[in-house]
Amino acid sequence: MSETPQRERERPSIDPEYDHRREDGIDETRVEELLSDYSLGRDDHENAPAFVIRPDDVQEVLTLLRGEAGFDHLSCITPQEYEDRYESLLHLTKYDQRQHEVTLIVQLPKGDPVCESAEPVFRTADWHEREAYDLVGIEYEGHPDLRRILLPDSWQGHPLSLDYDQDKPQLVRYAKHRNPLQEDHRDPESNTMLLNIGPHHPATHGVLHLKAILDGETVADVDPDVGYLHRCEEQMCQQGTYRHQIIPYSNRWDYTANLPNEWAVARAIEDIAGIEVPEYAQVLRTMATEFGRMLGHFLALGTFALDVYGEFTAIFQYAFRDREVVQDILEDLTGQRMMFYYFRLGGVCWDLPQPREEFIEKCRDFLDELPAKIDEYHDLIVTNEIFRLRTVDTGVIEPDVAKDYGCTGPVARGSGVDYDLRRDDPYGYYEHLDWDVVTRDGCDNHARVLCRMEEVEESAKIIQQCLDLLEEWPEDERTVQSNVPRTLKPDADVETYRAVESAKGELGIYIRSDGTNSPARFKIRSPCYHNLSALPEMAEGGYVPDLIASLGSLDIVLGSVDR
């Protein structure tokens, strides 16, 4: 086997138009001035400046930051309990300048953890705050519907509170579904009725229950009932060790495209521990993750065809044909077909399989055949009358509404929201490669499908450039992992929120360390959870078949929704 030449590699040039939104960070002085009348102190995090505010100033401060400083994305709310207080952390950023971040810290007394709701300012806070109430026990004054969301209504206690008794038996009520035509389900003055869709309906992509209110044949409202697959993943991660035990859990969240999950966890832990990742390992991470993105998008396309056609159509089978090839490639690379666990803190577990040339040729063969296969999908979908009738102008969500609900990924980009963390908050090797962010202005189910198809093509461009780099990389610089201590104990009270662009959107991780080898708090910001919260906006005014198509177009995975 010939040895790879030892020569300097050239990075692709970056189009200045491509990188035009990169910013060094926010103007902290400007934010300090805006919050001068509200800030009680500073407690900065690794990713952003943090300001302590009063519980009854939440709406005023959010309105100020949104209107005067452009912070239009409430990406996450993290609730947590200390020995002497509760905290509700609001992680804010901007859709058009992702590296502008600020964190608001609301400290609450131990005996009366009540905070003003953020929902009147950011609609996405609805589900954020219901989860915080459910799992930690913080109440949000002014919330329109503060009730449990992941656990049954009859559940006793809050699982992520410090005094929660895990051995306490739970009595969960069981009630048979009543006839929706009974008097207590029907108003004599109205034609509305309740229709239960799920929790075992095949169109729900997992265990999901939709409570749909119908006015005649029109959907008047829909309430997604989630939590059937909740496994308290955050608590499991808090009980695991940084070094080896947390990343494997992440493969179980979005199990259809899970390599980005591993990167989200690794990025957050590496941030609080100050771990550097070798350049070569960054290229391997980038390539592997884009193959993982393809896995998710092929599955999304195939199962969506199943949703709108109702049978195993050619689209479904073609999508799985191509997905299998990607799975073969990732099996060669990682040794696994589903729960990959390829990422390690400081890099990846190993280099390309040997012989290296064979693996690279296999990848390139797939990429060479991909354009013709994408053309097949376009022929099957774009010109298909049934597909267009089911998707065009259904499930519409306007850009401002998508932002208000915290939508990200193809769901937001299908509504023209130009937001992608790979470009806007660069990590890995993305900023050195030539590729484009795909957006469409249709705002409907059809636009979201086309977004995912075109993103497969962009992933192919990224992978091709990574293969070129990996093939030519000097042999003595192929370092796949930096030197990380066997037992990792970051300094106490270090906090960060880091996110990556998964196949579904922004997957974020908040971590607070306490000086031990496990996190004191581990919070998962799921893109599926927030995209699903927008379903009522998309479904209202449509028909039940449109509701099913809209749900499918969100491409949710209940392992990610419920965690």
Helices and strands as residue ranges (DSSP letters): H 28-34, E 41-42, E 50-53, G 55-57, H 58-69, E 73-81, E 85-93, E 101-109, E 114-116, H 125-135, E 139-141, G 183-185, E 192-197, G 202-204, E 209-215, E 218-225, H 233-239, H 247-250, H 259-273, H 279-309, H 314-334, E 343-344, E 347-348, H 356-381, H 385-391, H 399-404, H 409-413, H 421-424, G 430-432, H 445-472, G 475-477, E 495-501, E 506-512, E 521-525, H 527-533, H 535-539, H 544-554, H 558-562
